[in-house]
C-alpha cells in the first residue's frame, strides 16, 4: 500500500489499532491522508505501523479502556474515533464486560464530552443482550452505550474476519499440520459469512468520510455463506492436507472447552462453543434495509480470491507445493 501524497489536518484516534482489524484500519485511513493516533495498551507493539504513512502521520499512544483518564487523553485534539478493541476470550482483568461493554462506554463518553461525533464502533454479528454468550452480550451492551452517547455513531458488525493474520484459517491450518483430525463443533453445521479484513477496513474509512448514513448498525458479510465444516474442508484443500473431520456434539465440546480455556491462549472456551450454536450471517432485516456492504458500494472479496495468498505456507512444500499432487497427506 502506498501512503497518501499529502496529509490533511484531521486527526483520528484508533483504539486497538495494533490488532488484526485495527492495523488494516490504520493503513486504510493513512492512505486517505488522515493523521492517525494508534491508542493501545502497549504502544511499542504498534511501531510497525509507522512506515505505513508519511513521516509523522502515524504515531502510537498508551491507553487502557479500563481507565477513563487514559481514554480521554488519547482523544485530545482528535476529530474522529474508531474503536476496534475486542477480545476472543477472557483473561484476568481483560474480561468481556470491562473491555467490550464498559470500555466502549468510556470511549463514547469521552468523545461526547469533547464534542466528537464522527465515531465508528466495531461490534460483531450475533451481538445480542439476550444471548447466553457473554461475548455476544457485551458486544450488544457496548453498542448500546455508544449510541446513547454518540447518536450519530456508525456501528459495524462484521462476520468472521479473514486475512493474512486471521485467527481462524491460520489456526486450523496450523492444527492440521500435526493433528490427524480436526473437530467439527456441533457437527460443523453452524453457518458463517466470512468477510475480508480489508473490506471492513475500507468500510470504516468510508464511514469517517461521511459516505454512509450515521446512527445506524451495519452488518458486513462476504459473498460466501459456508458451514463450519465447509470452512475446514476449504482450509484442508488450500493446505493440501487430508485430515479426518470428527463431529463433536456441543455438550462434549463444552466439557473439553472447560479444560482448554485454562490455557494461556485457549484453543476453545465454553463461551465460544455457545457462539457456535448460532449462525453468524447477515440478517434478513439488514438485507432488506440495505444495512450491508451495499450501503458502502463495496463488492466484498471472496474466500477463493484471498485464502490462496496466505494458506500456501501451511502446505508441506510451501508455495511450490502442487495442491493437486497425489502426494497430498
Secondary structure, 3 states (H helix, E strand, C coil): CCCCCCCCCCEEEEECCCCHHHHHHHHHHHHCCCEEEEEECCHHHHHHHHHHCCCCCEEEEECCCCCHHHHHHHCCCCCEEEECCCCCCCECCECHHHHHHHHHHHHHHHHHHCCCCEEEEECCCCCCCCCCCHHHHHHHHHHHHHHHHCCCCEEEEECCEECCCCCCHHHHHHHCCCCCEEEEEHHHCCEECCEEHHHHHHHHHHHHCCCCCCCCEEEECCCCCEEHHHHHHHHHHHHCCCCEEEEECHHHHHHHHHHHCCCCCCCCCHHHHHHCCCCECCCHHHHHCCCCHHHCCCCCCCHHHHHHHCHHHHCCCHHHCCCCCCCCC
